[in-house]
Amino acid sequence: MLHPGSHVKAGEEEGLKKIVEGLDLAMQDVQDVQISIETMAGKGSEIGYSFAHIRYLMDHAKYGDRLRVCLDTCHVWDGGYDIVHDLDGVLDEFDQVIGLSRLKAVHLNDSINGLGSHKDRHAKIGEGQIGLDALVNVVCHPALEGIPFILETPNDDEGWKREISLLRERYSMKGD
């Protein structure tokens, strides 16, 4: 799993091409390895804040058939995908552009910032702009069933235990 990188003021098109070159180099001698590209928030010159960026990498990398995706809830929210009010629409778009079959993990976290802020500032579960209810909806969404979720919040062991308990409690309240 990796962050795709940045274009460092060269422009998105040039940045995408350079990332393809790097992926090709990294994957040329390892035929049985898959790489998951993490969705990004789009801070600075970051690549990967749009599903189209990731699709480009899959379509242009020599080993693009072995590229997969990790969807980060803070990153997609900060990148402009409204998982609070239109989770179904976001997942439909993901499926149309990338394909849900390529989704291999979800980084679950809240965001300090508002929708489309392009900041990438994680918050504890339920303490940010995404909110607990929306994150529980992500966890419970049928399209994401069987996908591993990785809690990725600014916390310590006790804090993560509290977040997991809170998510389990809310998950069980939904009757799933």
C-alpha positions in Angstrom: 0.0 0.0 0.0 1.4 3.4 -0.9 0.7 7.0 -1.5 1.1 7.7 -5.2 3.2 10.8 -4.9 3.2 14.5 -6.0 3.8 16.3 -9.2 6.0 18.9 -7.4 4.8 21.8 -9.6 5.4 19.9 -12.9 1.6 19.5 -13.4 -0.8 16.6 -12.8 -0.2 15.1 -16.3 3.5 15.0 -15.9 3.2 13.8 -12.3 1.0 10.9 -13.4 3.5 9.9 -16.1 6.3 9.9 -13.5 4.3 7.8 -11.1 3.6 5.3 -13.9 7.3 5.1 -14.6 8.0 4.5 -10.9 5.3 1.8 -10.6 6.7 0.0 -13.7 10.2 0.0 -12.2 9.0 -1.2 -8.8 6.9 -4.0 -10.2 9.1 -5.3 -13.1 10.9 -8.0 -11.1 8.1 -9.1 -8.8 5.3 -10.9 -10.7 3.2 -12.0 -7.8 3.0 -8.7 -6.0 0.0 -6.3 -6.0 0.3 -2.7 -4.9 -2.6 -0.8 -3.4 -2.7 2.9 -4.2 -4.2 5.0 -1.4 -6.7 7.6 -2.2 -5.4 11.1 -1.3 -6.7 14.4 -0.1 -5.0 16.6 -2.8 -2.9 18.7 -0.5 -0.2 20.7 -2.3 0.7 18.9 -5.6 -0.5 15.5 -4.4 -1.7 13.0 -7.0 -4.5 10.5 -6.3 -7.2 12.8 -4.9 -9.5 11.9 -7.8 -10.6 8.4 -8.8 -9.6 9.4 -12.4 -6.0 9.7 -11.2 -6.0 6.2 -9.9 -7.7 4.9 -13.1 -5.0 6.6 -15.2 -2.3 4.8 -13.2 -4.1 1.5 -13.7 -4.5 2.1 -17.5 -1.0 3.3 -18.2 1.3 1.3 -15.9 2.8 -1.7 -17.6 1.6 -3.8 -14.6 -1.6 -1.9 -14.0 -3.6 -5.1 -13.8 -1.9 -5.7 -10.4 -2.8 -2.2 -9.0 -5.4 -2.1 -6.3 -6.9 0.6 -4.0 -7.0 1.6 -0.4 -9.9 4.0 0.2 -9.1 6.5 3.0 -12.2 8.1 4.4 -10.5 11.3 5.5 -8.7 11.6 2.2 -11.7 11.1 0.0 -13.7 13.6 2.1 -10.9 16.2 2.0 -10.5 15.4 -1.7 -14.2 16.4 -2.4 -16.1 13.1 -2.3 -19.2 13.5 -0.1 -19.3 10.3 1.9 -21.6 11.9 4.5 -24.5 12.8 2.3 -23.9 10.7 -0.8 -22.0 7.5 0.2 -23.9 5.5 -2.4 -23.1 8.0 -5.1 -19.4 8.0 -4.2 -19.2 4.2 -4.2 -21.0 4.1 -7.5 -18.6 6.5 -9.0 -15.7 4.5 -7.5 -17.1 1.4 -9.1 -17.7 3.0 -12.5 -14.2 4.6 -12.6 -12.0 2.1 -10.9 -14.1 -1.0 -10.0 -15.1 -2.1 -6.5 -13.3 -5.4 -7.3 -10.0 -3.5 -7.0 -10.8 -2.1 -3.5 -8.7 -4.1 -1.1 -8.7 -2.0 2.1 -10.4 1.0 3.8 -8.5 3.4 6.1 -11.2 4.5 8.5 -10.8 7.9 10.1 -12.6 11.2 10.6 -11.4 14.5 9.2 -10.7 17.8 11.0 -11.6 19.7 7.8 -14.6 20.2 5.7 -15.5 18.6 2.4 -13.1 19.4 -0.4 -10.6 21.1 1.8 -7.6 19.2 0.3 -5.9 19.3 3.8 -5.4 15.7 5.0 -5.9 16.2 8.7 -7.2 13.0 10.4 -9.5 13.2 13.4 -10.6 10.7 16.0 -13.8 8.7 15.1 -16.8 10.9 15.6 -14.8 14.0 16.5 -14.5 15.5 13.0 -16.5 16.8 10.0 -17.4 13.3 8.7 -18.9 12.2 12.0 -19.7 8.9 13.7 -23.0 8.2 11.9 -21.4 8.6 8.4 -18.4 6.4 9.4 -20.7 3.7 10.7 -22.6 3.9 7.4 -19.2 3.3 5.6 -18.5 0.3 7.9 -22.0 -1.1 7.3 -22.3 -0.5 3.6 -23.0 -3.7 1.7 -20.6 -2.9 -1.1 -17.8 -2.9 1.4 -18.6 -6.2 3.0 -15.6 -8.4 3.4 -13.1 -5.6 2.8 -10.6 -5.1 5.7 -10.9 -1.8 7.6 -7.9 -0.3 9.2 -8.5 2.2 12.0 -6.1 5.1 11.3 -6.8 7.9 13.8 -4.5 10.1 15.9 -4.8 8.1 19.1 -3.1 5.8 21.6 -4.0 2.2 22.5 -6.8 3.2 24.9 -8.2 5.6 22.4 -8.3 3.0 19.7 -10.0 0.6 22.1 -12.7 3.2 22.8 -13.2 3.9 19.0 -13.5 0.2 18.2 -16.0 -0.3 21.0 -18.0 2.7 19.8 -18.0 1.5 16.3 -19.0 -2.0 17.3 -21.8 -0.6 19.5 -23.2 1.6 16.7 -22.7 -1.3 14.1 -24.8 -3.7 16.3 -27.5 -1.0 16.8 -28.0 -1.0 13.0 -29.0 -4.6 13.3 -26.2 -6.0 11.1 
